[in-house]
Amino acid sequence: MILKNHLLYKINENVDFSFINETCEKLYCSNKGRPVTNTPEMMLRSAVVQYLFRINTFLEEAKRYSKSRDFKRDMKMRAHIEPKQGEMKRFHGLKRAKFWGKEKMNIQAMLTGIAVNLKRFIKMSGDIC
């Protein structure tokens, strides 16, 4: 619950953001698409709130994550996994689902993974016979 003397209440009472609706009205097509209502006003209000309270956007969080140790660790794991997934897609039929539904697609992916691992195990162990 926000108190009545909060900064946002004061801004809402004293600042008229409706000017942006009239400014943007000529940018919207009158007979096609969505008519201009209070969408530009709401976008301006959210930008003001983000600026006042220093709310980080998703892009800033992504930039911060890309410089972290967790990102480097995740990228090391990804570098080993992606070529194997590409092999399963190109050579073992994971490019197109053979069955309908998420569960059946998971079964197809598991069976493909088992086949690829068996193939790798046989190559690593050399001639069994």
Buried (B, 14 or more C-beta within 10 A) or exposed (E): EEEEEEEBEEBEEEEEBEEBBEEBEEEBEEEEEEEBEEBBBEEBBEEBEEEEEEEEEEEEEEEEEEEEEEEEEEEEEEEEEEEEBEBBEEEBBBEEEEEEEEEEBEEBBEEBBEEBEEEEEEEEEEEEE
